[in-house]
Amino acid sequence: MKPAIATDVLIVGGGVIGCSLAYWLAGEGLDVALIDRHDLNTQASGCNAGSLHVQIMSFQLKLTDERSRRRVDTTLRMYAAGVGVWQELSNTLDTDIELHVDGGLMIADTEAQLCVLEDKVKRERASGLDNRIIDRAGLRALAPYLSEHLAGAEVCPLEGRVNPAIATPSLARGAEARGARMFRHVELRAIERDGRGFKAETNHGPIRCGRIINAAGRLGPEIAAMVGIRLPPYEGEVLHMNVTEPVEHFVDHLVQHAERRLTFKQATTGGLLIGGGWPAVVDQRTGLPISLRTSIQSNLWIAQQTVPRLAHMRIVRTWAAINALSDAGPLLGEVPGVPGFHNALFADAGYTAGPIVARLVTEGLMGRKPTFDIHGLGLYGA
Ligand SMILES: Cc1cc2nc3c(=O)[nH]c(=O)nc-3n(C[C@H](O)[C@H](O)[C@H](O)COP(=O)(O)OP(=O)(O)OC[C@H]3O[C@@H](n4cnc5c(N)ncnc54)[C@H](O)[C@@H]3O)c2cc1C
């Protein structure tokens, strides 16, 4: 499809952040066009696990310098607020996005792990979360599907899941219904100043626009470089996920392990989605991410230790995709010295945060005070 010739706001990237931006900004009555070099929701947003993560993850506990700690604590509050935005969207979007906020468990094998979780809960409660520790008996009562060898768990009531294969397309349809123009297979290649706005060069010719929002995910630094901004590079982390055959519903929570690489939950269709950050690779021949047998076996071995019933269930599918990792933290809002150019970049659990990121960038672009206290985030101008 041919791109728009002119628009007020050009969004680069059709993942969850770009589609949410198109949804909110078109809702403000702005003239909005979105471009993606592929189809919409085909990169990280369309290939992720759909977990709504809120609590501090175990790898984040290893970030002990003051700046990282502050960032983790602030993004923690942002994730919590982000789940609220997903709940709001589930009431307004045109379809059931399979949103469930039934709580998350971070499980511990040993008393020592449980002690670490107790300290973590204190930190999270200081940020306003209602997390708590449960012991072995409490865990048996709450989640009888888990191994009886577990020592206990941390409960985070705000965690849950959403279906990315439904939610992002629903946001995109909502944006189009509000007047946004969405262009697939249009790649941004260069940006020039054009009066007070920009001329965006694409593989389908130029787009003139008043403002540009960089929602290009892990390729965000490349887009920023087009206007002379050097962002810290995003590292691509290739990960895999496994899906079991569908069975009747028996797992209510989003479960992750305090030390081992394991996350899982049960999808609405009945299949268990099992992951946890096991490495995958990019196939040199096709350039596409593929799963590694060793990672699948290790991931499933830990899963089976944790959920004994898994020993009798079959894996029907596995997939791999590239996540963005960055030390920079969220990069949101208009860049000082480049009027009209905004970043909307968020690594880590970016599907959970996608809609709130888009809402904050929208509020900044509209000149409104953010509805979420952004102090401590890398929000430009904060
Ligand atoms: C396997 C896996 C599991 C994950 N699990 C979870 C999870 O359970 N929960 C969670 O919260 N997060 C999870 N994540 C992370 C989450 O998926 C991402 O943080 C989030 O989707 C990022 O959204 P985005 O819109 O910024 O980026 P993307 O979805 O990557 O979208 C960016 C878009 O920009 C486009 N683009 C790039 N350059 C250009 C250009 N020059 N011109 C035009 N378009 C361009 C790309 O084609 C892409 O479609 C997971 C990620 C992976 C890979």
The ligand as an ORCA input file, in Angstrom:
! r2SCAN-3c Opt
* xyz 0 1
  C       9.966    -14.414     23.073
  C       9.569    -13.125     23.756
  C       8.772    -13.185     24.892
  C       8.399    -11.986     25.518
  N       7.530    -12.079     26.557
  C       7.021    -10.943     27.100
  C       6.011    -11.037     28.085
  O       5.569    -12.134     28.432
  N       5.520     -9.885     28.630
  C       5.992     -8.641     28.237
  O       5.535     -7.638     28.787
  N       6.940     -8.528     27.275
  C       7.455     -9.643     26.685
  N       8.382     -9.555     25.688
  C       8.857     -8.222     25.282
  C       7.834     -7.515     24.386
  O       7.427     -8.379     23.346
  C       8.432     -6.241     23.766
  O       9.072     -5.473     24.769
  C       7.350     -5.378     23.114
  O       6.534     -6.143     22.264
  C       8.002     -4.240     22.342
  O       7.015     -3.567     21.607
  P       7.431     -2.459     20.556
  O       6.178     -1.948     19.941
  O       8.361     -1.482     21.195
  O       8.384     -3.213     19.488
  P       8.068     -4.217     18.291
  O       6.946     -5.104     18.555
  O       9.380     -4.845     17.927
  O       7.629     -3.228     17.121
  C       8.546     -2.355     16.483
  C       8.155     -2.284     15.006
  O       8.968     -1.300     14.363
  C       9.137     -1.722     13.023
  N      10.276     -1.009     12.436
  C      11.573     -1.066     12.823
  N      12.326     -0.284     12.014
  C      11.490      0.274     11.102
  C      11.682      1.170      9.999
  N      12.895      1.634      9.653
  N      10.603      1.535      9.260
  C       9.356      1.061      9.574
  N       9.130      0.204     10.616
  C      10.183     -0.173     11.355
  C       9.352     -3.226     13.147
  O       9.082     -3.891     11.921
  C       8.390     -3.601     14.281
  O       7.166     -4.103     13.786
  C       8.834    -10.721     25.041
  C       9.646    -10.674     23.897
  C      10.000    -11.863     23.254
  C      10.836    -11.781     22.008
*
